[in-house]
Amino acid sequence: MSNAAVQEIEKQVPAEHLPIYRLEAELLKLPQVEMPVDHDFCNGLYARTMHIPAGTVLTGAVHKDESFFVVRKGHLIVTTDDGSAKVGPGFMSVTKPHTKRAGVALTDVEVTTFHANPTNEQEPQALWDLFTIPAPALSFDAVQLEQEA
């Protein structure tokens, strides 16, 4: 990523997110891993389960509101408010608003996030838009520019 692109991103995001956005920009240069997602619903609640293959390095989206994060299967190392932690089945935490995380799946992993869904929306893209904050476009633009050069 060019210095100019990094400086633009630095203006747009909290300082604590910068290392993860830098990692994300580098990861986007690599072949992407398929991570199937299940969407489950009950009245007023949305559960989103990601299936992450072993060895996958990933970054999370920034969420607008609090949500529960539960590891259902496998082990991963994930960034937390207190540094990185190795977590496994049964681990549960509250992801605070505006948190950005990174992780690596040590085994095949299933994680589920739970979100309040008072309108009972069920369309995945609408839910994504409702619950997440878009990444700075410049992080993706910088990757594309480097790949074209």
C-alpha positions in Angstrom: 0.0 0.0 0.0 1.4 3.4 -0.9 2.2 5.9 1.8 -0.4 8.3 0.3 -3.1 5.6 0.6 -2.1 4.8 4.1 -2.2 8.5 5.1 -5.7 8.8 3.6 -6.9 5.7 5.5 -5.3 7.0 8.7 -7.6 10.1 8.5 -10.7 7.9 8.1 -10.3 5.2 10.8 -9.4 5.0 14.5 -5.7 4.4 15.1 -6.3 1.0 16.7 -7.9 -0.3 13.5 -4.9 0.7 11.3 -2.9 -2.5 11.8 -5.9 -4.7 10.9 -6.8 -2.6 7.8 -3.1 -3.0 6.7 -3.4 -6.8 7.2 -6.7 -6.8 5.4 -5.2 -4.9 2.4 -2.5 -7.5 2.2 -4.9 -10.4 2.5 -7.0 -9.0 -0.3 -4.0 -9.5 -2.6 -4.1 -13.3 -2.0 -6.6 -15.9 -3.2 -9.7 -15.6 -1.1 -11.0 -18.5 1.0 -14.6 -19.7 0.8 -16.3 -19.2 4.2 -19.9 -20.3 4.0 -22.4 -18.3 6.1 -25.6 -19.6 7.7 -28.4 -17.1 8.5 -30.9 -18.1 11.2 -33.8 -16.1 12.7 -36.3 -16.0 15.4 -38.6 -13.1 16.4 -36.3 -10.1 16.9 -33.0 -12.0 16.7 -30.6 -12.8 13.9 -27.8 -15.4 14.2 -25.0 -15.3 11.6 -22.7 -18.4 11.6 -19.4 -18.4 9.6 -17.7 -21.7 8.7 -13.9 -20.9 8.7 -11.4 -23.4 7.3 -8.3 -24.3 9.3 -5.4 -22.0 8.5 -7.5 -19.1 7.4 -6.3 -15.6 8.4 -9.3 -13.3 8.5 -10.5 -9.8 9.5 -13.9 -8.9 10.8 -16.2 -6.1 9.8 -16.8 -3.1 12.1 -20.2 -3.4 13.6 -22.5 -0.5 14.5 -23.9 -2.1 17.6 -23.1 -4.6 20.3 -23.4 -8.3 19.4 -22.6 -11.6 21.0 -19.7 -13.6 19.5 -19.7 -17.3 20.2 -17.2 -20.0 19.2 -19.2 -23.1 18.5 -16.5 -25.4 17.0 -12.7 -25.4 16.7 -10.0 -23.1 17.9 -8.7 -19.7 16.7 -6.6 -16.9 17.8 -8.5 -13.6 17.8 -7.7 -10.0 18.7 -9.6 -8.8 21.8 -9.8 -5.6 23.8 -7.0 -7.1 26.0 -4.7 -8.3 23.2 -4.9 -11.6 21.3 -6.4 -14.8 22.8 -6.7 -18.4 21.9 -10.3 -19.3 22.1 -12.4 -22.5 21.5 -15.9 -24.0 21.8 -18.0 -22.3 24.4 -16.1 -19.0 24.3 -18.5 -16.1 24.3 -17.9 -12.4 24.3 -19.7 -9.1 23.6 -18.3 -7.3 20.6 -18.6 -3.6 21.4 -19.7 -1.1 18.7 -16.9 0.0 16.3 -14.6 -2.9 17.1 -12.4 -4.4 14.4 -10.9 -7.8 14.9 -8.4 -10.1 13.2 -7.9 -13.8 13.7 -6.4 -17.1 12.5 -8.3 -20.4 12.5 -6.1 -23.1 14.0 -8.7 -25.7 13.1 -11.9 -25.7 11.2 -14.0 -23.1 13.1 -17.7 -22.2 13.4 -18.4 -18.8 15.0 -21.9 -17.3 15.5 -22.7 -13.6 16.1 -26.1 -12.7 17.5 -27.8 -9.4 16.6 -31.0 -7.7 17.7 -33.3 -7.6 14.7 -36.4 -5.7 15.7 -37.7 -5.5 12.1 -37.2 -9.2 11.5 -35.2 -8.4 8.3 -34.1 -11.6 6.6 -32.3 -10.5 3.4 -28.5 -11.1 4.0 -27.2 -8.0 2.2 -29.8 -5.8 4.0 -28.7 -7.2 7.3 -25.0 -6.7 6.5 -25.8 -3.1 5.6 -27.8 -2.6 8.8 -25.2 -4.0 11.2 -21.8 -3.1 9.7 -19.8 0.0 8.9 -18.3 0.0 5.4 -14.5 -0.4 5.2 -12.7 2.7 3.9 -12.8 2.5 0.2 -9.2 3.6 0.0 -8.0 0.4 1.5 -9.5 -1.5 -1.4 -8.5 1.1 -3.9 -4.9 0.9 -2.7 -4.9 -2.9 -3.2 -6.3 -2.6 -6.7 -3.8 0.1 -7.7 -0.9 -2.0 -6.5 -2.2 -5.1 -8.4 -2.5 -3.0 -11.6 1.0 -1.5 -11.3 
